[in-house]
Structure formats: C-alpha cells, structure tokens
Amino acid sequence: MASPQVVQRLQQAVEKLKSVDKARLLRSSLGEESLEQAGFATVVADIIKKADFALQYATPLDDSFVAAVADIFTNLGAQLESQATRQNSDYVSQRAGFTTTFHNTAQGLRQYWTHFISAAVEARGFLEDEGIRTEYKKTVSEMKGEADEALKRVKEESQKTIEEARQLAKDIEERARRTAAHISVKDAQKQFQEAQGQLDDQVKLWAALSVGSLAAFLGVAVYLAKIKLPDQWQWHVVYYTAIRVTILTAVGAAATFCLRILRAQMHMMWVPEILARQFRKFWHGLDPPARPLAG
C-alpha cells in the first residue's frame, strides 16, 4: 500500500499539471504555429484524465509504482509550464522539440499503467461474482430503457401516421363528393394501387431487416459461445464478458426495433385497401343527381 507521503507527491504533481495556463500553452492567436492547431488540447486533456485516474487508485499500490508515476506527471507539468512561459519566437522554434519530448515522456506511463488498471478493477468489484451481476444488470437496464424509449417513439409515429391516413381518407371522401362527376373509378383504383405498392415495398424492406437482425443476433450469440475463455480466472475475463453482453444486448435491441417497425408497416399496408373500400362504398351510394348525366 502506498504511503501518504508518496500519494501526496502524486497529488501535488496532478495539481501542478492542472494549474498550467492552457490559453498561453495553446496560443490560438499564432494560427498554424500554435499548439491548438496541432490538436494538443486533446493530448493535455487526456494526460489530466490519466492523472486523476492514477490519483484515485494510487493508495492500494506499492510506493515504487506511485512514486514513478508521480515523477512522470511532475516532469510533464514542468514541460507544459516551460512551453507556456516562452516568448512567441522561442515558442515557435521550440514547438516541434517540445511535442516530441512531451510524447516520449508520456509514453513512460505505459509500463506502470496496468497496475493502476488492476487496482481500479479490484476497487470496482469486477473480480467478484456480485460485481459482475451488478454491472450486467446495470448495462441491461440501460439498454432496455433506450430500447423502450425508441419503441415508444416508433409507436407514437405509427399512431400519428394512422391518424394522418384517416384524415386523408376523410379529405378524399369530401373531395370525391364535390367532384364525383369528374372522377374516374379506374383512376382512383390506380392511385390506391400505387399507394399499396409503396407500402408493400416498405414491408419487404423491414421484413428483410428484421430477418437479418435476428440472424445477426443468433450468429453473434453462437460465435461468442464458441470462443474458449482461459481456464485461469483473470480480471480481463470479466472485461470480455461485459463486452459480449453489451454486444448481444445492442444486437437484440436492433432486432426488436426492426420487428416493431415491421409490425407498424404491416398495419399501414391495409390503409389503401380500406380507403379503396370506402371509396367504392361512397361511389355506389351517391344520389342519382350527383352522377354525370348521359348526353
């Protein structure tokens, strides 16, 4: 376990790293010669994120690991501070050398980083069965919530489409009553057939997507089931298990979404037929004076 003195050294290094003047370091006013144009803001943000992570899980580790990482972050903070305080001429001339040195120093974290990851995995309970179940339930709950929200939106859109279809039928009936003498039953049937054809294409499309998504779900499940895990229990087994559960849940949600859309499209497929029946019923029920007069 790391001693309080070493953890305090790491904390000071992290605070020094965060205290660097980001505006003077990036100097966007220099245009192409600025570090901001080189995307260095993302690099600095990533280093600060790692520093916070290391500080959070430093206590369970050995002093040697924590001290080595503290020295690296101290060195990185000093490099950032040095570049930020340079005059513009020196800033531009030293820019390439600074970025190279900074990246090389940051690479030194790699040989110690696995220890901090192991401490994080242990602290978060991934090495215990209960921790795995908790994370699994959390992931499934989140995916279910997203799927339910998507299905709710699909249902709302379907209801809206059905209402629009009903309104369209009402408008068609009203226009037909006003202009019945100039409407051909054959032309109206042709329009209904064209609408039916478009809906048939949508049904075929979503049926194909539904079959494909179900096949993908079964394929992924079979593929993941055939992968042999190591006999020895290690923390990365939990990591791979969580990834597989997430993949299966995502593919299952996609399959459910496609099936719900297919169901909605199949309901819509009958709308043109209903409209055609209503039109034929209306046409044959017209009063004789409303029909075109012969001659």
C-alpha positions, 0 to 999 in steps of 0.5 A: 500500500502506498504511503501518504507521503508518496500519494501526496507527491502524486497529488501535488504533481496532478495539481501542478499539471492542472494549474498550467495556463492552457490559453498561453500553452495553446496560443490560438492567436499564432494560427498554424504555429500554435499548439491548438492547431496541432490538436494538443488540447486533446493530448493535455486533456487526456494526460489530466484524465490519466492523472486523476485516474492514477490519483484515485487508485494510487493508495492500494499500490506499492510506493515504487509504482506511485512514486514513478508515476508521480515523477512522470506527471511532475516532469510533464507539468514542468514541460507544459509550464516551460512551453507556456512561459516562452516568448512567441519566437522561442515558442515557435522554434521550440514547438516541434522539440517540445511535442516530441519530448512531451510524447516520449515522456508520456509514453513512460506511463505505459509500463506502470499503467496496468497496475493502476488498471488492476487496482481500479478493477479490484476497487470496482468489484469486477473480480467478484461474482456480485460485481459482475451481476451488478454491472450486467444488470446495470448495462441491461437496464440501460439498454432496455430503457433506450430500447423502450424509449425508441419503441415508444417513439416508433409507436407514437409515429405509427399512431400519428401516421394512422391518424394522418391516413384517416384524415386523408381518407376523410379529405378524399371522401369530401373531395370525391363528393364535390367532384364525383362527376369528374372522377374516374373509378379506374383512376382512383383504383390506380392511385390506391394501387400505387399507394399499396405498392409503396407500402408493400415495398416498405414491408419487404424492406423491414421484413428483410431487416428484421430477418437479418437482425435476428440472424445477426443476433443468433450468429453473434450469440453462437460465435461468442459461445464458441470462443474458449475463455482461459481456464485461469480466472483473470480480471480481463475475463470479466472485461470480455464478458461485459463486452459480449453482453453489451454486444448481444444486448445492442444486437437484440435491441436492433432486432426488436426495433426492426420487428416493431417497425415491421409490425407498424408497416404491416398495419399501414399496408391495409390503409389503401385497401380500406380507403379503396373500400370506402371509396367504392362504398361512397361511389355506389351510394351517391344520389342519382343527381350527383352522377354525370348525366348521359348526353 
